Amino acid sequence: MSSVADVEVRVLGLDAMIKILRRRSPRQLINTTAALEDLELNILHTNITKLSSHVSTDFSRK
């Protein structure tokens, strides 16, 4: 199964907003959050938006 996603990152000083758009799949949020934690990124806020067959996930980190 391919796991291609569109990723957008905006950085301002020490703050960052990470936006990921990809097809919906089981455990997607858990796996993505775990991957960001493995990179030692502290997530402050998460916003999830369902778009038919895709999901947009926004992470804010400091």
N, C-alpha and C positions, 0 to 999 in steps of 0.2 A: 504494500500500500504506500503510495507516495504521500509525503507530508510537506508539500510545497505551500508556503504562506507568503503573503505580502506583509512586510515589516517596515514600520516607520518609527524613527526615534528622533525626538526633539530634546536637545540639551540646553539648559540655561544655568550656567554656573555649576553647582553640585547637584541640581535637580534634573530629572529626566522624565519624559513621558514616552512610553513604549506602546505602540498600537500594532496589533497583530490581527490580520484578516485571513481566515482559512476556512476550508470546508469543515462542517460539524463532524466530530468523531467522539467516541466514548473516551472518557478520562482526559480529554483535551486540556481543560483548565488545571487539573491536578498535575499533569505532566509538564505543562508550561510553567506553572508556579514553581515546581520542584527544580526545573532547569535554571530559572532565574535565581533561586536560592543557592544552587550549586555555584553560580557565578558571584555569590556573596552580594547580591543586590537586595537591599531592604525595601520591600513593597509596602507603601503606605496606603494605597487605595487601588481598588480594582473595579472596573465597570464592564459589564458584559451585555452585548446587544445581539439578539438573534436576527438574522437576515435570511429568510427562506432556508437555503441549503448551506449558508455560511454563518460564521460567528465572528463578531468584532470584539476583541478583548483589549481594553486599555489598562495599562498599569502605570501608576505614578510612583516614583521612588525618590528618595532623598539621599 
